[in-house]
Structure formats: structure tokens, C-alpha cells
Amino acid sequence: MIPDLGAATGPLSRINPVAKLAAALLIALPLVVTIDVVSGLTALVLELPLLLASGLSARSFWVRTLPVWIAAPLAALTIALYGAPAGETHARWLLVHVTDGSLELAAATLFRVLAIALPGIVLFAGVDPTDLADGLAQRARLPARFVLGALGGMRLVGLLVSDWRELETARRARGVADTGRIRRLVGMAFSLVVLAIRRGTHLATAMEARAFGADTPRTWARDSPWGWREWALVAAGLAISGIALAVTTATGHLNVVLGG
């Protein structure tokens, strides 16, 4: 059973999802093209007000971000053991080569992963797919056909869990789920794919019959508001990126990875 994590109730919960997407991309951009301890740590510290403004409870925050807290140290450990050697050697055994350079790169990787992933998860906690689709079509001016198709697909994702449970129950009722776990999982996965294709085909036909694929300009049932709060969030994302780059450049730690 999926636990109820509660909805975000902070100031950021009322902001247009497109502004959240823009802020997350602006924060991630300099961290994708650079890898050093200073830029990642600076961005992570500057993101704290955004994380607190999300309104997530402590339990909801830790449950939602748990995969990140597991993946980031594991990625850093891998880099520390097998990263490019540089400087003084601290340990060496077969393929393992721990040096000053690999340790520094591991710390940079740790802060980089946290600084990119945490705001993306927190900002989009509780975002309604319909609100996001309205914003992408009305504010980002993406094609309505693409937006509505993606929205329909997102709405069907939740049904996969229900389909899996129904398949499992049906197989147990017929007595074919007691042995051969690997074979059972493969069979259920294939059945789930078949159900997903059938449901997607029916959805596409229904949407086409309702003229969702027409090239004429569409009207929207709900307006996607955009005001000073959205501009403030975008400006905050831009400021975090700019300050992180400025600090790492000023301290001489800038390490650009694109084209290197």
C-alpha cells in the first residue's frame, strides 16, 4: 500500500508549475556543466529557503527524497574508489585507486547530485498534472497535441499499479501464482504491457474522436495564472545559479566538464 505523504501547503504550493520547472532547470544548468565542491555546496546551501518554503512535512520530505540520499553517497563512493587518480595516493588495490583527486571528485559528485535532485523533487511535490499541462500549453506555448497526449499518458500511469494487483489476484485465484516466481513475474509483466497498449490505443482513439488532435487553436477550461510570485521563483533559481558560478569562479575551483 502506498503511504499518504500529504500535500505541500507552503508558499510554493500555489505557484504555477511552469515556474517551478523553470527554476529547477535554471538551478540544474550550471551544475550539469560544472563539477566541483564549491559550486555544488553553494547551490545546496542557497536552496535551503526553497526547500523550507515548500511546506512539506519532515516525514514527507525524507520519504520523497530517500532515493536521492541513497544514490548520492553511492555515486560518491564509486567515484572515490574508481575515479581518475590525481595527487597523493591513499589506497590502492586492483582497480581501486583512492587519491586526493578522486576524493575531491567524489565530494563534488555528492553535492552535485543533491543540489540537482532535491529542488526538483521538492518543487514538484503535489503538482497536479492538469495544472502542469495547462501551464505548458498556455505559458510555455508548447503544442496542445503534445501536451494533451502527455497528460493522458500521465493519467494512465496510476492505473498500472491497479492493473498489476488485479493480475496478481486473478493468477492466485486460478492457482498459477504459487510457484515459479521468476516465470510469474515475466508473465505478469508481459500481460501488463499488453493491457497498457490496449488502454493507450483506446485513449488515443477517444481523444482523436473528440478532436484533440486538431490543428485549430484550442480553448482551455482553466486559466494558468502567472504573476509576481512566479517571476520571483524564476529569479531565485537564476540567482542561485549565478551566485554558485560566481563563488566557484572567484575561489578558483571552477571545473567545466562540457567539451573537456
C-alpha positions in Angstrom: 0.0 0.0 0.0 1.3 3.4 -1.0 1.6 5.7 2.1 -0.1 9.0 2.2 2.6 11.6 2.2 0.4 14.6 2.4 0.2 17.6 0.1 2.6 20.5 0.1 1.0 23.5 1.9 3.8 26.1 1.8 4.0 29.3 -0.3 5.5 27.4 -3.2 2.4 25.2 -3.5 0.3 28.0 -5.1 2.9 28.8 -7.7 2.4 27.9 -11.4 4.1 24.5 -12.1 5.9 26.0 -15.2 7.7 28.5 -12.9 8.8 25.6 -10.7 10.0 23.8 -13.8 11.9 26.8 -15.0 13.5 27.4 -11.6 14.6 23.7 -11.3 16.2 23.9 -14.8 18.0 27.1 -14.0 19.4 25.6 -10.8 20.5 22.4 -12.5 22.1 24.0 -15.6 25.4 25.3 -14.1 25.7 22.1 -12.0 25.4 19.9 -15.1 28.2 21.7 -17.0 30.5 22.0 -14.0 31.6 19.6 -11.3 33.4 21.0 -8.2 32.8 21.0 -4.5 32.3 24.8 -4.2 29.5 25.2 -6.8 27.5 22.2 -5.6 27.8 23.1 -1.9 27.0 26.8 -2.6 23.9 25.9 -4.6 22.8 23.4 -1.9 23.0 26.0 0.8 21.2 28.6 -1.2 18.4 26.1 -1.9 17.5 25.7 1.7 15.0 28.5 1.8 13.2 27.0 -1.2 13.1 23.6 0.5 11.7 25.1 3.6 9.1 27.2 1.7 7.7 24.0 0.0 5.6 23.3 3.1 6.4 19.6 3.1 6.3 17.9 6.5 9.6 16.3 7.7 8.2 12.8 7.1 7.1 13.6 3.6 10.4 15.3 2.7 12.5 12.4 3.9 10.3 9.7 2.3 10.2 11.6 -1.1 13.9 12.3 -1.2 15.1 9.0 0.3 16.3 7.6 -3.1 18.5 10.7 -3.5 20.1 10.3 -0.1 20.9 6.7 -1.0 22.0 7.3 -4.6 24.2 10.3 -3.9 26.6 8.6 -1.4 26.8 5.5 -3.5 27.8 7.6 -6.6 30.4 9.4 -4.5 31.8 6.2 -3.1 32.1 4.8 -6.7 34.0 7.9 -7.8 36.2 7.8 -4.7 37.2 4.2 -5.4 37.5 4.3 -9.2 37.8 7.9 -10.2 40.6 9.4 -12.2 43.7 9.4 -10.0 45.4 12.7 -9.1 47.6 13.8 -6.3 48.7 11.7 -3.3 47.6 8.1 -3.2 45.8 6.9 -0.1 44.9 3.4 -1.0 45.4 1.1 -4.0 44.2 -2.5 -4.6 43.5 -4.0 -8.0 41.1 -1.5 -9.8 40.6 0.5 -6.6 42.8 3.7 -6.5 41.9 6.3 -3.9 43.7 9.6 -4.3 43.3 13.2 -3.4 41.8 13.8 -6.9 39.3 11.0 -6.6 38.2 12.1 -3.1 37.7 15.7 -4.3 35.7 14.5 -7.3 33.6 12.2 -5.0 32.7 15.1 -2.8 31.8 17.3 -5.8 29.6 14.5 -7.1 27.8 14.1 -3.8 26.9 17.8 -3.6 26.1 18.0 -7.3 23.6 15.2 -7.1 21.9 16.6 -4.0 21.8 20.1 -5.4 20.2 19.0 -8.7 17.8 16.4 -7.4 16.4 17.9 -4.1 14.8 21.0 -5.6 13.4 19.1 -8.5 11.7 16.6 -6.1 10.5 19.2 -3.5 9.3 21.8 -6.0 7.1 19.3 -7.8 5.7 17.6 -4.7 2.0 17.5 -5.1 1.9 19.2 -8.5 -1.3 18.3 -10.4 -0.7 17.0 -13.9 -3.6 19.0 -15.3 -2.2 22.3 -13.8 1.2 21.4 -15.3 -0.4 20.7 -18.7 -2.3 24.0 -18.6 0.8 25.9 -17.8 2.9 24.2 -20.5 0.3 25.0 -23.2 -0.7 28.5 -22.1 2.6 29.8 -20.7 5.3 27.8 -22.3 3.4 27.7 -25.6 4.0 24.0 -26.3 1.8 22.4 -28.9 -1.5 21.4 -27.5 -1.4 18.0 -29.1 1.8 17.1 -27.4 0.7 18.5 -24.0 -2.7 16.7 -24.0 -1.2 13.4 -25.2 1.4 13.6 -22.4 -1.3 14.5 -19.9 -3.4 11.5 -21.0 -0.3 9.2 -20.6 0.4 10.6 -17.1 -3.1 10.0 -16.0 -2.9 6.4 -17.0 0.4 5.7 -15.1 -1.5 5.3 -11.9 -3.6 2.6 -13.4 -0.6 0.4 -13.9 -0.4 -0.3 -10.1 -4.1 -1.3 -10.1 -3.7 -3.5 -13.2 -0.7 -5.3 -11.6 -2.7 -6.0 -8.4 -5.6 -7.3 -10.4 -3.4 -9.6 -12.5 -1.8 -10.9 -9.3 -5.2 -11.6 -7.7 -6.5 -13.3 -10.8 -3.5 -15.5 -11.1 -3.7 -16.5 -7.5 -7.4 -17.3 -7.8 -6.5 -19.7 -10.7 -3.7 -21.3 -8.7 -0.9 -20.3 -11.1 1.0 -17.9 -8.8 2.2 -20.3 -6.1 5.4 -21.5 -7.8 7.9 -20.2 -10.3 8.3 -16.6 -9.1 10.6 -15.5 -12.0 8.3 -17.0 -14.6 5.3 -15.5 -12.9 6.9 -12.0 -12.9 7.8 -12.2 -16.6 4.3 -13.4 -17.5 2.7 -10.6 -15.5 5.0 -8.0 -16.9 4.1 -9.1 -20.5 0.4 -9.0 -19.6 0.8 -5.6 -18.1 2.4 -4.3 -21.3 -0.5 -5.7 -23.4 -3.0 -4.0 -21.1 -1.1 -0.7 -21.3 -1.0 -0.9 -25.1 -4.7 -1.6 -25.4 -5.7 1.1 -23.0 -3.4 3.6 -24.8 -4.9 2.7 -28.1 -8.4 3.2 -26.7 -7.4 6.5 -25.2 -5.8 7.7 -28.4 -9.0 6.8 -30.4 -11.2 8.5 -27.9 -9.1 11.7 -27.9 -9.0 11.7 -31.7 -12.8 11.4 -31.9 -13.1 14.4 -29.6 -10.8 16.5 -31.9 -7.9 16.6 -29.5 -5.6 16.2 -32.5 -7.0 19.1 -34.5 -4.6 21.8 -35.7 -7.0 24.7 -34.8 -6.2 26.8 -31.7 -7.7 25.3 -28.6 -9.5 27.0 -25.7 -8.8 26.0 -22.1 -11.3 25.4 -19.3 -8.9 26.8 -16.7 -6.6 29.7 -16.9 -3.0 29.2 -15.9 -2.1 32.2 -13.7 1.3 33.9 -13.8 2.2 36.8 -11.6 5.0 38.2 -9.4 5.3 35.0 -7.4 6.2 33.1 -10.5 8.7 35.7 -11.6 10.2 35.7 -8.1 10.7 32.0 -8.1 12.3 32.1 -11.6 14.6 34.9 -10.4 15.5 32.9 -7.3 16.6 29.9 -9.5 18.6 32.3 -11.7 20.2 33.9 -8.6 21.2 30.5 -7.2 22.9 29.6 -10.4 24.6 32.9 -10.8 25.9 33.0 -7.2 27.1 29.4 -7.3 29.1 30.1 -10.5 30.4 33.4 -9.2 31.6 31.8 -5.9 33.3 28.9 -7.6 35.0 31.2 -10.1 36.2 33.6 -7.5 37.7 30.8 -5.4 39.4 29.3 -8.4 37.5 25.9 -8.2 35.6 26.2 -11.5 35.8 22.9 -13.4 33.8 22.9 -16.6 33.1 19.4 -17.9 31.5 20.1 -21.2 33.8 19.7 -24.1 36.6 18.6 -21.8 
